[in-house]
Amino acid sequence: MLTQNTFSLDDAKKATQQLLLSEAKIRLLINPREEDHSRLVELLHKALFAASSPKRHGETDEQAAMVLRDHVGAIVELSQSILKREWERIKRGI
């Protein structure tokens, strides 16, 4: 379990499995023909890679965490944009 900002190996495996499941679900729900949807999948892949290989050569824990946070921030920002556009489309009845 998560305690004092540390993950056990079991926690990391569970988190990775949850990320993979979420990524698959998102891929099923998006339209791959739309550029921003494809970009979202690309960002998800980058975040999954960063989460599964947390430290590159010479990288500190803090730097690895910042890289992952940046990916997550980009995912949230793009997702909000997509959701807003889709909500507006639904409200217009298109």
C-alpha positions as CSV (number, residue, x, y, z in Angstrom):
1,M,0.0,0.0,0.0
2,L,1.0,3.6,-0.4
3,T,2.6,4.9,2.7
4,Q,4.7,8.1,3.2
5,N,5.1,8.7,-0.6
6,T,6.6,5.2,-1.3
7,F,5.2,2.4,-3.5
8,S,5.8,-1.2,-3.0
9,L,6.5,-3.4,-6.0
10,D,3.0,-4.8,-5.7
11,D,1.5,-1.2,-5.7
12,A,3.6,-0.4,-8.8
13,K,2.3,-3.5,-10.6
14,K,-1.3,-2.7,-9.7
15,A,-0.9,0.9,-10.8
16,T,0.6,-0.1,-14.1
17,Q,-2.3,-2.6,-14.7
18,Q,-4.8,0.1,-13.9
19,L,-3.1,2.5,-16.3
20,L,-3.1,-0.1,-19.1
21,L,-6.8,-0.8,-18.5
22,S,-7.6,2.9,-18.6
23,E,-5.6,3.4,-21.7
24,A,-7.4,0.6,-23.5
25,K,-10.8,1.9,-22.5
26,I,-9.9,5.4,-23.7
27,R,-8.7,4.0,-27.0
28,L,-12.0,2.2,-27.4
29,L,-14.0,5.5,-26.8
30,I,-12.1,7.9,-29.0
31,N,-12.2,8.6,-32.7
32,P,-8.7,7.8,-34.1
33,R,-9.4,9.9,-37.2
34,E,-9.4,13.1,-35.1
35,E,-6.0,14.6,-34.6
36,D,-6.4,15.6,-31.0
37,H,-7.7,12.1,-30.1
38,S,-4.6,10.6,-31.7
39,R,-2.5,13.0,-29.8
40,L,-4.2,11.9,-26.5
41,V,-3.3,8.3,-27.2
42,E,0.3,9.4,-27.9
43,L,0.4,11.3,-24.6
44,L,-1.0,8.2,-22.8
45,H,1.7,6.0,-24.3
46,K,4.4,8.5,-23.1
47,A,2.9,8.6,-19.6
48,L,2.7,4.8,-19.5
49,F,6.4,4.6,-20.6
50,A,7.4,7.1,-18.0
51,A,5.4,5.2,-15.3
52,S,6.8,1.8,-16.2
53,S,10.4,3.0,-16.6
54,P,10.5,5.8,-14.0
55,K,14.2,6.7,-14.1
56,R,16.4,7.2,-17.1
57,H,20.2,7.1,-16.8
58,G,21.3,9.7,-14.2
59,E,17.8,11.0,-13.5
60,T,16.8,11.7,-9.9
61,D,13.5,10.6,-8.4
62,E,12.3,14.2,-8.4
63,Q,13.2,14.6,-12.1
64,A,11.4,11.3,-13.0
65,A,8.3,12.5,-11.0
66,M,8.4,15.8,-12.8
67,V,8.4,14.1,-16.2
68,L,5.4,12.0,-15.3
69,R,3.6,15.0,-13.8
70,D,4.2,16.9,-17.1
71,H,2.7,14.0,-19.1
72,V,-0.3,13.8,-16.8
73,G,-0.8,17.5,-17.0
74,A,-0.8,17.4,-20.8
75,I,-3.2,14.5,-20.8
76,V,-5.6,16.4,-18.5
77,E,-5.4,19.6,-20.5
78,L,-6.0,17.8,-23.8
79,S,-8.8,15.7,-22.4
80,Q,-10.6,18.7,-21.1
81,S,-10.4,20.3,-24.5
82,I,-11.8,17.2,-26.2
83,L,-14.6,16.8,-23.6
84,K,-15.6,20.5,-23.9
85,R,-15.7,20.3,-27.7
86,E,-17.8,17.1,-27.6
87,W,-20.1,18.6,-24.9
88,E,-20.7,21.6,-27.1
89,R,-21.4,19.3,-30.1
90,I,-23.9,17.4,-28.1
91,K,-25.6,20.5,-26.8
92,R,-26.0,21.7,-30.5
93,G,-27.5,18.3,-31.4
94,I,-24.9,17.4,-34.0
